[in-house]
């Protein structure tokens, strides 16, 4: 049962919003390489870590 006798043709916000053209997808490996270049620029040297003295099992 509907409160309207005839269904609406257009949704209420059908013409709303921002229309942005879809760009061609970039190569995901190039995007990852760009991201890693930024990370390397921010932290060019890995921080020093201690060794595992009592580590008989290495589990993830």
ZIRAPE-V842410 format. One line per field, one symbol per residue. psi: psi as a letter, one per 20 degrees, with the letter a starting at -180 (. if undefined). A space follows every 50 residues. Layout:
psi: ???
//
This chain:
psi: pqiqhqqpgqrgkhjrrpopqprpqrphhhghggghhgghhhnipqqqqr qoglnipnq.
//
